[in-house]
Amino acid sequence: MSGLPKCPQCGSEYAYEDGFMVVCPECSHEWAKDAPLATDEVRVVRDSNGNVLADGDTVTVIKDLKVKGSSLVVKVGTKVKNIRLVEGDHDIDCKIDGIGAMQLKSEFVRKA
């Protein structure tokens, strides 16, 4: 068309100008003409050694970790299989044998 960007939400090429806004007729998404286009930022989670972690990886705990609200401790060297990466301060969701479901910080594990 007239050099307008594609809709960032649905990818439609039929966007049109409406004053200071650009409108997509297919999904009704509106955005400012001068707004920078959003790029898909992929969140990269790294372990204590700088290795990139992914869902399903196996990691090893590098420091004794106290379990909040309990007298249990996750010992150094504990292997955690099949991790899942999540958003937030504690970015690893996992299940540890003998303890149960937990959330860990990536800075306290290394890829096995």
C-alpha positions in Angstrom: 0.0 0.0 0.0 1.4 3.4 1.0 4.4 2.2 3.0 2.6 1.7 6.2 3.8 -1.2 8.4 2.0 -4.4 8.8 -0.2 -4.9 11.9 2.1 -6.0 14.8 -0.7 -8.1 16.3 -2.1 -10.1 13.3 0.4 -9.3 10.5 -2.3 -7.9 8.2 -1.0 -5.6 5.4 -4.2 -3.7 5.1 -3.5 -1.1 7.9 -4.6 2.4 7.3 -4.0 5.8 8.8 -6.6 7.5 11.0 -5.2 10.8 12.3 -2.2 10.1 14.4 -3.0 6.4 14.6 -2.7 3.4 12.4 -5.6 1.0 12.4 -5.9 -2.7 11.3 -9.3 -3.4 9.8 -8.9 -7.2 10.3 -8.3 -7.3 14.1 -9.1 -3.7 15.1 -5.7 -3.2 16.7 -4.6 0.5 16.8 -1.1 1.9 17.4 0.6 5.3 17.1 2.2 6.1 13.7 5.5 7.2 15.3 5.6 4.3 17.8 8.6 2.0 17.4 7.6 -1.4 16.2 7.7 -4.0 19.0 10.4 -6.7 18.4 9.9 -10.2 19.8 12.3 -10.3 22.6 13.2 -13.8 23.6 14.0 -14.1 27.3 17.3 -16.0 27.8 17.9 -17.7 31.1 21.5 -18.6 32.0 22.9 -20.7 34.8 25.7 -19.8 37.2 28.3 -20.6 34.5 26.6 -18.6 31.7 25.2 -21.6 29.9 21.7 -21.0 28.3 19.0 -23.1 29.9 15.9 -24.4 28.2 12.7 -26.3 29.2 13.4 -30.0 29.9 17.1 -29.5 30.8 18.7 -31.2 33.8 20.5 -29.0 36.3 22.6 -29.4 39.4 22.3 -27.3 42.6 25.6 -25.5 43.4 24.7 -24.3 46.9 22.7 -25.5 49.9 19.3 -24.0 49.6 16.9 -23.7 52.6 13.3 -24.4 51.8 11.2 -21.5 52.9 8.6 -22.5 55.6 10.3 -25.8 56.2 13.3 -27.3 57.9 14.3 -29.1 54.7 17.4 -28.2 52.8 18.3 -28.8 49.1 21.8 -30.1 49.3 24.7 -29.2 46.9 24.9 -31.6 44.0 21.2 -32.4 43.9 20.2 -33.2 40.3 16.9 -31.6 39.1 15.5 -33.2 36.0 13.0 -31.7 33.5 13.0 -28.1 34.5 10.5 -25.6 33.2 11.4 -21.9 32.7 8.9 -19.3 34.0 8.7 -15.5 34.4 9.6 -13.9 37.6 12.3 -13.7 40.3 12.6 -17.5 40.6 12.8 -18.5 37.0 12.9 -22.3 37.2 9.9 -24.5 38.1 10.8 -28.0 39.0 10.1 -31.1 41.1 12.8 -32.3 43.5 12.6 -35.9 44.8 11.9 -36.0 48.5 10.8 -32.3 48.6 8.2 -31.8 45.9 7.4 -28.9 43.6 9.8 -25.9 44.0 10.9 -22.7 42.3 14.6 -22.0 42.0 16.8 -19.1 40.9 19.0 -19.8 37.9 22.0 -18.3 39.7 22.1 -21.3 42.0 22.2 -24.1 39.4 24.4 -25.2 36.6 23.6 -27.3 33.6 24.3 -31.0 34.0 
